[in-house]
Amino acid sequence: MPFYQRRGDVPRKRHIVFRDNGTLLTEEVMGLEGFTGNESILYHLHSPCRVKELGEFTPIEREEWVPAAHAHRLLTTYDIDPEGDEISGRRMLMWNQDVEISLCRPDSTMDYFFRNGEGDELVFVHEGQGTLETTFGDVHYKDGDYLVIPRGTTYRFVPAGAQRHLVFETPGLVEIPRRYRNQYGQILEGAPYYHRDIHPPSELKTHRDRGDFLVKVRVRGGYQDYVLDYHPFDVVGWDGFLYPWTFSIHDFEPITGRIHQPPPSHQTFQGPNFVICSFCPRKLDFDPDAVPLPYHHSNLQSEEMIYYVSGNFGSRKGISVGAITLHPSGLPHGPQPGLAEKALGVTETTELAVMCDTFRPLRLSTLARDLDDGRYALSWYEPPTEDQSLAGVTSHL
């Protein structure tokens, strides 16, 4: 993160004696890129290396679907059955070397703590609210929030009601796009959001409980169980630039223009070889001759996944809430027939959607196969008529 935060008590300098009720605290430097990236320094009641018992290791198993045809896909996800908790209930849809994309509709709560030791996580909360309890303190969330959870963060979801999440996991970093920041890390005036739209942990709660506490850690392509004899949230203070935070999709300020703006104007986050964009309610192009839908384009070096959250999706027919479209590399895509003509004169849109563009091909899971409608790739086809029009010659969302 580009700004400094501090919670609880910390000593006047790094790496000096710091006690709690006479006991010397354990200092932990949690950092990225060796000792050259962002870091935070945490002060624990116990050594974070202290483990009472080594538990089981469970490898992650992926069942891949290789379709017979390379084609556009429409996945209907809203009615998937609830299962598991906020971690065990993640059901992978697609993945590559850079990002994994999963759905999560839990029907139980976590009775353990979790830490991703392999990468950063970005959780879009489509439905639900609650608290993400972490070693850095409580992070409150609600529907529409993106939860940014850096690797190495120990946490537990405490939901308040039903939940529906879209989850991105990456071995790289989830970052604010570099073009939105100056050389000092401050977010620029022309960016679609600002520091005050970012919400770090609100309150640090130091737990002094003793007992058996299960922590699951994602490492080496699986989940390793550890049993601690102390509560993992034993931090009495921390400061630094690395911590979990939320940003609401409703705080994204859309960038519009006289004619249609390209998808990068909607970029919200960046990762290694992928970007996350937010399509939000906004005024549309205002030139008298503007076609207020995107132009057709070919994803020559990327794959485009769009998750539809709410509103009216002007460039697509038959799209419902929770639907996912996948437009793979090498194929052009754009609005379906008749929609460009229909859009002329429209001045605003209420659509809300999350897009992930990847710059390496995505592999599909058998869950994607089960949710695929099988007809979307032919939805641009219209049998020839004697009065064939040119309607529909533009692009996507």
C-alpha positions in Angstrom: 0.0 0.0 0.0 1.2 3.5 -0.7 0.5 4.9 2.8 1.6 4.2 6.3 -0.6 2.8 9.0 -0.2 2.1 12.7 -2.3 0.1 15.2 -1.8 -0.7 18.9 1.5 0.0 20.6 4.9 0.0 19.0 8.4 1.0 20.3 10.0 4.3 19.5 12.5 2.6 17.1 12.7 -0.7 15.2 14.6 -3.6 16.6 14.8 -2.5 20.2 13.6 -3.9 23.5 9.8 -3.7 23.7 7.9 -5.4 26.6 4.3 -6.2 27.5 3.8 -6.5 31.3 7.5 -7.2 31.7 7.7 -9.8 28.9 9.9 -9.2 25.9 7.8 -9.2 22.8 8.7 -11.0 19.6 9.2 -8.6 16.6 8.2 -9.9 13.2 9.2 -8.1 10.0 6.6 -9.2 7.3 7.8 -8.0 4.0 7.7 -8.4 0.2 10.5 -8.8 -2.3 13.1 -9.7 0.3 13.8 -6.6 2.3 13.1 -4.1 -0.5 9.3 -4.2 -0.9 6.5 -3.0 1.3 6.6 -4.3 4.8 5.0 -4.1 8.2 6.5 -4.8 11.6 4.4 -6.7 14.1 4.9 -7.3 17.9 3.7 -10.7 19.2 3.2 -12.1 22.6 4.6 -15.4 21.3 7.0 -16.4 18.7 5.1 -16.8 15.3 7.3 -19.9 14.8 5.8 -21.6 17.8 3.9 -24.7 16.6 2.5 -27.4 18.9 1.6 -30.0 16.3 2.1 -30.6 12.6 -1.2 -31.7 10.9 -2.2 -33.1 7.6 -1.2 -31.8 4.1 -4.0 -31.7 1.6 -3.0 -31.2 -2.0 -5.2 -28.9 -4.3 -6.8 -31.0 -7.0 -8.0 -29.4 -10.2 -10.3 -31.2 -12.6 -9.8 -29.6 -16.0 -12.3 -29.3 -18.8 -10.8 -29.0 -22.3 -13.7 -28.1 -24.6 -13.9 -29.6 -28.1 -14.2 -26.1 -29.6 -12.4 -22.8 -28.9 -15.4 -20.5 -28.5 -17.0 -17.8 -26.4 -18.6 -19.0 -23.2 -21.5 -18.0 -20.9 -21.6 -19.5 -17.4 -24.7 -19.2 -15.3 -23.5 -19.2 -11.7 -26.1 -17.6 -9.5 -27.9 -20.9 -8.5 -24.9 -22.9 -7.6 -25.5 -24.9 -4.4 -24.0 -23.4 -1.2 -21.1 -25.5 0.3 -18.2 -25.2 2.7 -17.0 -22.1 4.3 -15.2 -19.0 2.9 -12.1 -21.1 2.2 -13.2 -24.7 1.7 -16.3 -23.5 -0.3 -14.1 -21.8 -3.0 -14.9 -23.6 -6.3 -12.4 -22.9 -9.1 -13.8 -21.9 -12.4 -10.7 -21.0 -14.4 -6.9 -20.5 -13.9 -3.5 -20.0 -15.4 0.0 -19.5 -14.1 -0.9 -16.0 -12.9 -4.4 -16.1 -11.4 -7.1 -18.5 -10.1 -10.7 -17.4 -10.3 -13.2 -19.1 -8.0 -16.8 -18.8 -6.8 -17.7 -19.1 -3.2 -21.2 -19.4 -1.7 -20.6 -20.8 1.8 -23.1 -22.5 4.0 -20.9 -22.9 7.1 -18.5 -20.7 9.1 -14.7 -21.1 9.7 -13.7 -23.0 12.8 -10.1 -22.4 12.1 -7.7 -19.7 10.8 -6.3 -19.4 7.3 -3.1 -18.0 5.8 -2.2 -17.9 2.1 1.5 -18.5 2.0 1.6 -18.7 -1.8 0.0 -15.4 -3.0 -2.2 -12.4 -2.6 -6.0 -12.7 -2.6 -8.7 -10.4 -3.9 -12.2 -11.2 -2.8 -15.1 -9.4 -4.4 -18.2 -9.5 -2.1 -21.2 -9.7 -4.4 -23.5 -10.4 -1.5 -23.1 -10.3 2.2 -21.4 -8.4 5.0 -19.3 -9.2 8.0 -15.8 -8.9 9.5 -12.5 -10.3 8.3 -10.6 -10.9 11.6 -6.8 -10.7 11.0 -3.5 -10.3 12.8 -3.7 -6.7 11.8 -7.1 -6.1 13.3 -10.7 -6.2 12.1 -11.6 -5.4 8.5 -15.3 -4.8 8.1 -16.8 -5.5 4.7 -20.2 -5.3 2.9 -21.6 -6.1 -0.5 -19.7 -4.4 -3.3 -16.4 -4.4 -1.4 -13.1 -5.7 -2.8 -11.1 -7.3 0.1 -7.4 -7.1 -0.6 -5.5 -9.7 1.5 -1.7 -9.8 1.2 0.1 -13.1 1.4 1.1 -14.1 4.8 -1.9 -12.6 6.5 -3.6 -14.9 9.1 -7.3 -14.4 9.0 -10.8 -15.7 9.6 -14.1 -14.7 8.1 -16.9 -13.9 10.5 -19.9 -13.4 8.2 -23.2 -11.7 9.1 -25.7 -13.6 6.9 -25.5 -15.2 3.6 -22.4 -14.6 1.4 -21.5 -14.7 -2.3 -17.9 -14.1 -3.3 -15.9 -13.9 -6.5 -12.3 -14.8 -5.5 -9.0 -14.1 -7.3 -5.8 -15.7 -6.0 -2.4 -14.9 -7.5 1.2 -15.8 -6.8 2.1 -12.2 -7.6 0.9 -9.0 -6.0 -2.5 -7.3 -6.2 -1.7 -3.6 -6.5 -3.1 -0.2 -7.3 -2.2 0.4 -11.0 1.1 2.2 -11.2 -0.3 4.8 -13.6 -2.6 5.9 -10.8 0.3 6.7 -8.5 3.1 9.3 -8.5 6.8 8.4 -7.7 6.1 8.7 -4.0 3.1 6.4 -4.0 0.4 9.0 -3.7 -2.7 8.4 -5.8 -3.0 11.0 -8.5 -5.8 13.5 -9.1 -6.8 11.9 -12.3 -7.2 8.4 -10.8 -10.7 7.0 -10.4 -10.4 6.6 -6.6 -8.3 8.1 -3.8 -6.7 7.2 -0.4 -9.8 8.1 1.5 -11.7 5.4 -0.4 -9.4 2.7 0.9 -10.2 1.2 4.3 -7.5 -0.4 6.4 -8.1 -2.5 9.6 -10.3 -0.4 11.9 -9.3 -1.9 15.3 -6.6 -4.1 16.6 -7.8 -6.7 19.1 -5.0 -8.5 21.0 -6.0 -12.1 22.0 -4.3 -13.7 25.0 -6.2 -16.9 24.9 -4.4 -20.3 25.4 -5.6 -23.6 24.0 -5.5 -25.5 20.7 -6.0 -23.3 17.6 -5.9 -24.7 14.1 -4.3 -22.7 11.3 -4.4 -23.8 7.7 -1.7 -22.5 5.4 -1.7 -22.7 1.7 1.8 -23.7 0.6 3.3 -25.8 -2.2 0.0 -26.4 -4.0 -1.9 -27.5 -1.0 -3.1 -26.8 2.5 -0.9 -27.6 5.5 -2.5 -27.8 9.0 -0.7 -26.5 12.1 -1.9 -26.6 15.7 -0.9 -23.7 17.9 -1.2 -23.5 21.7 -2.0 -19.8 21.6 -4.4 -17.6 19.7 -2.8 -16.5 16.4 -4.1 -12.9 16.8 -1.6 -12.2 19.6 -0.2 -8.9 18.1 -0.1 -5.9 20.5 0.9 -3.4 17.9 2.2 -3.0 14.3 3.0 -0.4 11.8 4.0 -0.3 8.1 2.7 -0.4 4.6 1.5 -4.0 4.2 -1.9 -5.0 5.6 -5.4 -6.0 4.4 -7.8 -3.4 3.2 -11.1 -2.9 1.4 -12.2 -0.7 -1.5 -15.9 -0.5 -2.6 -16.8 -0.8 -6.2 -19.4 1.9 -5.5 -16.5 4.3 -4.8 -15.0 3.8 -8.3 -15.4 7.1 -10.2 -16.1 6.1 -13.9 -14.1 7.9 -16.6 -16.3 8.9 -19.5 -15.7 10.8 -22.7 -17.2 12.4 -25.8 -16.7 9.1 -27.6 -16.4 5.6 -26.2 -13.5 5.0 -23.7 -11.5 1.8 -23.9 -11.7 -0.9 -21.2 -8.4 0.3 -19.5 -10.3 3.4 -18.3 -12.2 1.0 -15.9 -9.0 -0.6 -14.4 -9.1 -1.0 -10.7 -6.2 -3.3 -9.8 -3.2 -4.9 -11.5 -1.6 -8.2 -11.0 1.1 -10.2 -12.9 -0.1 -10.5 -16.4 -3.7 -9.6 -15.5 -5.9 -6.6 -14.6 -9.2 -6.2 -12.7 -11.7 -3.6 -14.0 -14.9 -2.3 -12.5 -17.8 -1.4 -14.8 -20.0 1.0 -12.8 -23.2 3.0 -13.4 -22.2 6.1 -15.5 -23.1 8.6 -18.1 -22.4 7.4 -21.6 -20.6 9.0 -24.6 -22.0 12.5 -25.3 -21.0 13.2 -29.0 -24.3 13.4 -31.0 -23.0 10.7 -33.3 -21.5 8.5 -30.6 -22.4 4.8 -30.5 -22.6 4.4 -26.7 -21.4 0.8 -26.8 -17.8 -0.4 -27.2 -16.5 -1.2 -30.7 -15.9 -4.8 -31.7 -12.4 -5.9 -30.8 -10.2 -9.0 -30.9 -8.4 -10.2 -27.8 -5.2 -11.0 -29.7 -3.1 -11.2 -26.5 -5.6 -11.6 -23.7 -8.7 -13.4 -22.4 -11.6 -11.5 -21.0 -13.8 -12.7 -18.1 -16.7 -10.6 -17.0 -18.8 -11.3 -13.9 -22.2 -9.5 -14.0 -23.2 -8.1 -10.6 -26.4 -6.0 -11.2 -28.1 -3.6 -13.5 -29.0 -3.7 -17.2 -26.3 -5.1 -19.4 -26.7 -3.1 -22.6 -24.4 -5.1 -24.9 -25.6 -8.6 -24.1 -28.9 -10.5 -24.5 -29.9 -13.1 -22.0 -27.5 -12.1 -19.3 -28.6 -12.5 -15.7 -27.1 -11.5 -12.3 -24.2 -13.7 -11.5 -23.5 -14.7 -15.1 -20.0 -14.9 -16.4 -18.9 -14.4 -20.0 -15.5 -15.6 -21.2 -14.1 -14.2 -24.5 -10.9 -16.2 -25.2 -7.9 -15.0 -27.1 -7.9 -15.0 -30.9 -11.6 -14.3 -31.4 -13.3 -11.0 -32.0 -16.3 -10.1 -29.8 -18.7 -7.2 -29.5 -22.4 -6.4 -28.9 -24.9 -8.8 -30.2 -27.0 -8.1 -33.2 -29.4 -5.1 -32.9 -28.0 -3.7 -29.7 -25.8 -1.0 -31.2 -28.8 0.4 -33.1 -30.9 0.1 -29.9 -28.3 2.0 -27.9 -28.2 5.1 -30.0 -29.4 8.1 -27.9 -29.0 6.3 -24.6 -27.3 8.6 -22.1 -26.5 6.4 -19.1 -26.1 2.8 -17.9 -26.8 1.2 -14.6 -24.7 -1.9 -15.2 -22.3 -3.2 -12.5 -19.7 -5.8 -13.4 -16.2 -7.0 -12.5 -13.8 -7.9 -15.4 -10.6 -9.8 -15.4 -8.3 -9.6 -18.4 -5.5 -12.1 -18.5 -2.5 -12.1 -20.8 -2.1 -15.8 -20.8 -4.8 -18.4 -21.8 -7.2 -19.5 -19.1 -7.8 -23.2 -18.4 -11.4 -24.2 -17.5 -12.6 -26.5 -14.7 -15.3 -29.1 -14.9 -17.4 -26.7 -12.9 -17.2 -24.3 -15.8 -18.4 -27.1 -18.1 -21.4 -27.8 -15.8 -22.4 -24.1 -15.8 -21.8 -23.5 -19.6 -25.0 -22.8 -21.5 -23.5 -24.3 -24.7 -25.3 -21.7 -27.0 -23.6 -18.4 -26.3 -21.0 -18.7 -29.1 -23.8 -18.7 -31.7 -25.7 -15.8 -30.2 -24.2 -13.3 -32.8 -25.7 -15.4 -35.7 -28.8 -14.2 -37.5 -30.1 -16.1 -40.5 -29.9 -13.9 -43.6 -33.1 -12.0 -44.5 -34.1 -9.9 -47.5 -33.8 -6.8 -45.4 -30.5 -7.4 -43.7 -29.4 -4.4 -41.6 -26.0 -3.5 -40.2 -27.2 -3.3 -36.6 -24.9 -4.7 -34.0 -21.6 -3.7 -35.5 -19.9 -2.6 -32.3 -18.5 -4.2 -29.2 -18.8 -5.6 -25.7 -20.0 -4.2 -22.3 
